[in-house]
Amino acid sequence: MNPLLMILIVIVLIIVILLLIAFIRTLFIKTKTSTYHPSDDSSRANDYAEKLQKMIRVETVSSRENQDIAKFLKLHKVMEEIFPNVFEKCQKIDLGGNLLVRWPGKDPDLQPIVLTSHLDVVPADGQWSYPPFEGKIVDGKIYGRGSFDVKCGVMAFYQAVEELIIDGYQPDCDVYLGSSCTEEIAGDGAPTICKWFTDHNIRPFLLCDEGGTIVSDPFVGVHGDFAAVGIFEKGYGDIKIIAKGKGGHSSTPGKNTPIARLAKFINEIENKSPFKVEFTPAVDNLLYVMAQHNSNFLLKMVLSNLWLFKPILKKVMPAISSQAAAMLQTTMCFTMQQGSNATNVIPQEAYVTANLRFIPFQGKDESLNIVRQIAKKYDLEIEEITCNDPTSSLDLNGEQFLMAKEVIHKVFPGVEVIPYVVTGGTDSRFYDGKIDASIRFEPVYVSNEQLSKMHGVDENLDINTLPLAVDYYKEMIKIQEKRK
Ligand SMILES: [Zn+2]
């Protein structure tokens, strides 16, 4: 037999055997469902919604230019009224508009935990169906700026501590409730709280902050409700790419004018996608959960046999889904541009800006180096406007993540946990390296429509999601007993 034909037959045979193994393995994977059931305790839901309403009614829009501390102090006052036991039993630490409260535990040697979420909100522009700072409750939903981002979270952990104190419970470790007033403007609120901990030689065991939530149908082909727990935050970068030239009249242009060079650069970044694509353990874990919850056999087979299909997925996933691309690599997006001031004048200088989100395995320096190398080819300069590295990642086998999983399974039976990459910024990034671990999860359910209204018009939240949010924080506090 022709040796080439022989090799071909062997290769085909190997491929068939591998596919057969993947096929058989897939047959053994049971299709699971993941469903969220809200609380049916309407009296608790109404009670919590009223407290949230009172918090929404204190307008706490953050402003970079002129941060007004008085309105945050007003919110503190309202919280003192609606959570009287917390403020009677716990020690309030004065940090200006930020609110830090310490609930002393039984064991001073046990590392504390910190429950956090911010008190400030973004402006409420646009035409709202109901006034944004009224907290109107209509058809089981509470409308208002901060209803979902994130006064509901603050209300929930304060209420959890309020109820535990009423029940006579004392935690094992110190429990801190720490809320900044500058999250939306990336101000000095969280760094101030964090500094208080380092100044007092305190290294928290766990920080619970906002991040993911319980969401429906998180990916194409995956149906059900999942608790998306944020495990790290991507780094953030704004850069300016500048092209300089001689300028002149556009009737005699010549080649490689500034805008033409910028265009070539943009093209290369867009078409060649220069950043590394990698599957982290979190992505492996996520894809496996997705496989279990997928009714399409072919997709199930691909997602559950990464040992075979990973090389193909690495190529295909970022190309077909921007969501997947954001999880697998550093991303870069062009956002602003400027050339000359007249249609018939070649600019002496033109620029575009780009926003980058850095992935931990290819952080700020490495990613920007790649961009610089490409820029050099087209004689462009790079100016960093603001750039910070990604945070460290939560250990999926670590005690804190396992605790969060256990609590979620207990409070939200039937809901599967998926790891999630936080692509926006939260306060927890300021604590990176100064705490043992951070769980970025807001324990409320939001529909995809509600999710799209965050920072937008008609932000709202189902009030029947509030009781289980309170229960989540209660259980998070109680589970610390297991650390003894
Ligand atoms: Zn937020």
Residues whose N, C-alpha, C, O or C-beta is under 5 A from the ligand:
A	BS01	ZN	D149 V150
